Amino acid sequence: GEQVEQLPSILRVQEGSSASINCSYEDSASNYFPWYKQEPGENPKLIIDIRSNMERKQIQELIVLLDKKAKRFSLHITDTQPGDSAMYFCAASGNNNAPRFGAGTKLSVKP
Amino acid sequence: DPKIIQKPKYLVAVTGSEKILICEQYLGHNAMYWYRQSAKKPLEFMFSYSYQKLMDNQTASSRFQPQSSKKNHLDLQITALKPDDSATYFCASSQGESTEVFFGKGTRLTVV
């Protein structure tokens, strides 16, 4: 199955700054790349996704970039707030393949 | 009001015993999944079903057996439990492939 690498595993930023998380995948057939946020004790929830026919997508302070040639995609959170502190997971999936997740990034936003 | 119901929420089992984790979804989705989350392997994919048929399986051990009695049910039977099986097991569903996957609240399993 698909393998997804995610870095960094821990990310500490100052409130108001930007945070970036990078992921890479192996299967060129993957065409859907969601990002999930997980608060402690909660289930993962989708925050933004991008499909292979796009290179960039933005929802408010969230920006995702996709480089299909390099098989890399990234999440950028601009103007981070303490409420953004959580675990973030990237994933990749394609036809007939369930999403495979990266190892996660623990984001801490310090006031 | 959760649309993916997992039961029980917490489960303590003795090593060597057998347990069934229950999952029902009321989103009308045709694809259902099981994922496992532990400190060692966050969000590890286990199984995926589509229209009650096994589509993808990344669980090496036959001790883990999904069971789908209805279109919106995907239970997980675990036999000969080991302490290493301790984890939170998430059931999830989606409307087809390459679409948003919705997660249940999880069953937190502790094997002693």
Contacts between the chains, C-beta under 8 A, distances in Angstrom:
chain1	res1	chain2	res2	distance
A	1	B	45	7.0
A	1	B	56	6.9
A	1	B	58	5.4
A	31	B	98	5.8
A	32	B	97	7.9
A	32	B	98	3.7
A	32	B	99	7.4
A	34	B	100	6.6
A	34	B	101	7.2
A	42	B	105	7.9
A	43	B	90	6.2
A	43	B	103	4.1
A	43	B	104	6.4
A	43	B	105	5.5
A	43	B	106	5.9
A	44	B	43	6.9
A	44	B	90	7.6
A	44	B	103	5.2
A	45	B	103	7.4
A	46	B	100	5.1
A	46	B	101	7.4
A	46	B	102	7.9
A	49	B	100	6.8
A	51	B	98	7.4
A	87	B	42	7.6
A	89	B	42	7.1
A	89	B	43	5.7
A	91	B	101	8.0
A	93	B	97	7.0
A	93	B	98	5.7
A	94	B	97	7.7
A	94	B	98	6.7
A	95	B	97	5.6
A	95	B	98	6.8
A	96	B	55	6.5
A	96	B	56	7.2
A	96	B	97	6.5
A	97	B	56	6.2
A	97	B	97	7.6
A	98	B	31	7.8
A	98	B	33	5.5
A	98	B	45	5.6
A	98	B	48	3.8
A	98	B	55	7.2
A	98	B	56	5.0
A	98	B	101	7.9
A	99	B	45	7.3
A	99	B	101	5.7
A	100	B	45	5.6
A	101	B	35	7.7
A	101	B	42	7.0
A	101	B	43	3.9
A	101	B	44	7.9
A	101	B	45	7.3
A	103	B	42	5.7
A	104	B	42	4.6
A	104	B	43	7.1
